[in-house]
Amino acid sequence: MGTPSARRGLEWLLGLYFLSHIPITLLFDLQAVLPRELYPVELRNLLTWYAKEFKDPLLQDPPMWFKSFLFCELVFQLPFFPIATYAFFKGGCKWIRTAAIVYSAHTMTTLIPILCTFLLEDFSKASGFKGQGPKTLRERLTLVSVYAPYFLIPLMLLLFMLRSPYYKYEEKRKKK
């Protein structure tokens, strides 16, 4: 990301990612942890349709470990989304670096058990999932493809923050 236009292009992509994450989090992800009455029946039905259509066991009957990830999304990530949206659309906001690194590491860490569950869990035997979940490799890969951007984009963000010379802070030393 050496050229300013490439940097701005990636900043815009990240801005769109964070902007799109706000309604996804509020309208769908948090249905598992917030009171049911907060959501109109149409949104609840849409989530039910998605979970059955894509055989997503985590949203059909969310296990407690997944709810804990969603709680972290509510408490830590959701407040960060508008800040990150602003920073990346504005561009050149070096102050976002540390928070973006923390967000990236946290998000990728939560996605590892989610993706491993989709790929490796035997849903026919796992009592916690009540037989719900993808059965074929194609169903598993389809479900992974829904969640993969939430691993890959934070990975891009992490590498961008760590490797971009523009976002590296230069320590200011006091003159004596």
MOJO-V153716 format. One record per pair of residues at least 24 apart in sequence whose C-alpha atoms are under 7 Angstrom apart, sorted by sequence separation. I is the first residue (numbers start at 1). GAP is how many residues later the second one is. D is the distance in Angstrom with one decimal. If there is no record, write none. Layout:
I & GAP & D
I & GAP & D
This chain:
118 & 26 & 6.7
115 & 29 & 6.2
32 & 30 & 6.8
33 & 34 & 6.4
32 & 35 & 6.7
33 & 38 & 6.8
30 & 40 & 6.5
111 & 40 & 6.2
29 & 41 & 6.8
69 & 41 & 6.8
108 & 43 & 5.2
107 & 44 & 6.9
108 & 46 & 6.7
107 & 47 & 6.9
104 & 50 & 4.6
104 & 51 & 6.4
104 & 53 & 6.6
104 & 54 & 5.7
22 & 56 & 6.8
101 & 57 & 5.5
22 & 59 & 6.5
101 & 60 & 6.7
19 & 62 & 6.8
18 & 63 & 5.2
19 & 63 & 6.8
97 & 64 & 5.9
63 & 65 & 7.0
18 & 66 & 6.5
19 & 66 & 5.6
18 & 67 & 5.3
15 & 69 & 6.8
15 & 70 & 4.5
97 & 70 & 6.6
57 & 72 & 6.3
15 & 73 & 4.9
94 & 73 & 5.4
14 & 74 & 6.3
15 & 74 & 5.3
57 & 75 & 5.5
12 & 76 & 6.1
57 & 76 & 4.8
11 & 77 & 4.8
12 & 77 & 5.6
55 & 77 & 6.9
56 & 77 & 5.7
11 & 78 & 6.5
55 & 78 & 4.8
55 & 79 & 5.3
11 & 80 & 6.3
8 & 83 & 6.7
56 & 87 & 6.9
54 & 89 & 6.2
1 & 163 & 6.3
